[in-house]
Amino acid sequence: MGKYDDYDWDELPKEVQEAATKLGFTKQMWDNDKEPDTEDLDWDELSSEQQKAAAVLGYDKKTWDSS
């Protein structure tokens, strides 16, 4: 997901792990390339907290909606 696609969970900075968790990821999901339910939502359907978390992962409205 985003600019951290090639990282394993344990390689992610703590703030990125926290952001990913807010989007529904777990360590197991992240490391096994599983997507949380939020992946099916459009940017405007995400809560403001989820949008901030997605931004930490390198997304904005355009890139989230096109992924």
KATASUL-V190072 format. One record per helix or strand. SS is the DSSP state (A for helix, B for strand). FROM is the first residue (numbers start at 1). LEN is the number of residues. If there is no record, write none. Layout:
ss=SS from=FROM len=LEN
ss=SS from=FROM len=LEN
This chain:
ss=A from=2 len=3
ss=A from=9 len=3
ss=A from=14 len=9
ss=A from=27 len=5
ss=A from=37 len=4
ss=A from=43 len=3
ss=A from=48 len=9
ss=A from=61 len=5
